[in-house]
């Protein structure tokens, strides 16, 4: 059974930085798509950044150039480095994974309901 646990959320001023981490317990499988989604109250969950087992990365247009996703296979962790944060980045951030992955991550970015595993979420609040 795969379990995901996020950490690193918090409050920061506009222009600041935060680093989210996701600890993965259990075996994720040889083919996967995993990464970060976020959700504001009353809105749909949206893909932020996903990484495939082959290393290909997909970012939402709204975070390109500001956010960086990385995967440490040896430590079995996932990270999201967020810089130049904006108030519109305020949301609950979730670590999620799909395994096995039958499509590349671009497919799953807009279909969060297809992800198999989810963490509890960590709140990110950016004030202006």
C-alpha positions as CSV (number, residue, x, y, z in Angstrom):
1,X,0.0,0.0,0.0
2,X,1.4,3.4,-1.0
3,X,1.1,6.3,1.4
4,X,2.0,9.9,0.7
5,X,2.7,12.5,3.3
6,X,3.3,16.2,2.6
7,X,5.2,18.7,4.6
8,X,6.6,22.2,4.2
9,X,3.6,24.4,3.7
10,X,3.1,27.7,5.4
11,X,2.6,31.4,5.0
12,X,4.9,33.7,3.0
13,X,4.7,37.1,1.5
14,X,4.4,37.7,-2.2
15,X,7.7,37.1,-3.9
16,X,8.9,34.6,-1.3
17,X,9.8,31.0,-1.6
18,X,8.6,27.7,0.0
19,X,9.7,24.1,-0.5
20,X,7.2,21.3,-0.2
21,X,8.2,17.7,0.4
22,X,6.3,14.4,0.0
23,X,7.5,11.3,1.7
24,X,6.5,8.1,-0.2
25,X,6.1,4.9,1.7
26,X,5.5,1.6,-0.1
27,X,6.5,0.7,-3.6
28,X,5.2,3.0,-6.3
29,X,5.8,0.7,-9.2
30,X,8.1,0.9,-12.2
31,X,5.8,3.1,-14.3
32,X,4.3,6.1,-12.6
33,X,3.3,9.7,-12.9
34,X,3.5,11.6,-9.6
35,X,3.6,15.2,-8.5
36,X,1.6,18.0,-7.1
37,X,-2.0,19.3,-7.4
38,X,-3.6,22.2,-5.6
39,X,-7.1,23.3,-4.7
40,X,-8.7,26.5,-3.5
41,X,-12.0,26.4,-1.6
42,X,-14.9,26.0,-4.0
43,X,-12.7,25.3,-7.0
44,X,-11.6,22.2,-8.9
45,X,-8.3,20.5,-8.1
46,X,-5.7,21.5,-10.7
47,X,-2.4,20.0,-11.7
48,X,0.7,22.0,-10.8
49,X,3.7,19.8,-11.7
50,X,4.1,16.1,-12.5
51,X,7.1,13.9,-13.1
52,X,7.2,10.5,-14.9
53,X,9.3,7.5,-14.1
54,X,11.5,8.3,-17.2
55,X,12.1,11.8,-15.8
56,X,9.9,13.8,-18.1
57,X,8.3,16.8,-16.3
58,X,5.1,18.7,-17.0
59,X,4.2,22.1,-15.4
60,X,1.1,24.1,-15.4
61,X,1.6,27.2,-17.5
62,X,0.8,29.4,-14.4
63,X,3.9,28.0,-12.5
64,X,6.5,27.6,-15.3
65,X,9.7,29.3,-14.5
66,X,8.8,29.7,-10.9
67,X,8.3,26.1,-9.6
68,X,10.6,23.1,-9.8
69,X,9.6,19.5,-9.2
70,X,12.2,16.9,-8.3
71,X,12.2,13.2,-7.3
72,X,14.8,11.5,-5.1
73,X,14.4,7.8,-5.9
74,X,16.9,6.7,-3.3
75,X,15.1,8.6,-0.5
76,X,11.7,7.9,-2.0
77,X,10.7,11.5,-1.8
78,X,9.2,14.2,-4.0
79,X,9.8,17.9,-3.7
80,X,8.3,21.1,-5.1
81,X,10.5,24.2,-4.9
82,X,8.3,27.3,-5.2
83,X,9.8,30.7,-5.9
84,X,8.4,34.1,-6.8
85,X,5.2,33.1,-5.1
86,X,2.0,35.1,-5.8
87,X,-1.2,35.4,-3.9
88,X,-3.0,33.4,-6.5
89,X,-0.7,30.4,-5.6
90,X,-2.6,30.2,-2.3
91,X,-4.2,26.8,-2.0
92,X,-4.0,23.4,-0.4
93,X,-1.3,21.5,-2.1
94,X,-1.5,17.7,-2.5
95,X,1.1,15.1,-3.4
96,X,-0.4,12.4,-5.7
97,X,0.6,9.5,-7.8
98,X,-0.7,7.3,-10.5
99,X,0.8,3.8,-11.0
100,X,0.9,2.1,-13.4
101,X,0.7,5.1,-15.7
102,X,-0.7,4.2,-19.1
103,X,-0.3,7.8,-20.4
104,X,2.3,10.5,-20.0
105,X,1.8,13.1,-17.2
106,X,0.2,15.7,-19.5
107,X,-2.8,13.4,-19.7
108,X,-3.1,13.2,-15.9
109,X,-2.5,16.9,-15.3
110,X,-6.2,17.6,-16.2
111,X,-7.6,14.4,-14.8
112,X,-6.9,14.3,-11.1
113,X,-9.7,11.8,-10.6
114,X,-7.4,9.2,-12.3
115,X,-4.6,9.5,-9.7
116,X,-4.5,6.5,-7.4
117,X,-2.8,7.8,-4.3
118,X,-3.2,11.1,-2.4
119,X,-1.6,12.8,0.6
120,X,-3.6,14.7,3.1
121,X,-2.4,18.1,1.8
122,X,-0.4,21.0,3.1
123,X,-1.6,24.6,3.1
124,X,0.3,27.3,1.2
125,X,-0.8,30.9,1.9
126,X,0.8,33.8,0.0
127,X,0.0,37.3,1.2
128,X,0.3,40.5,-0.9
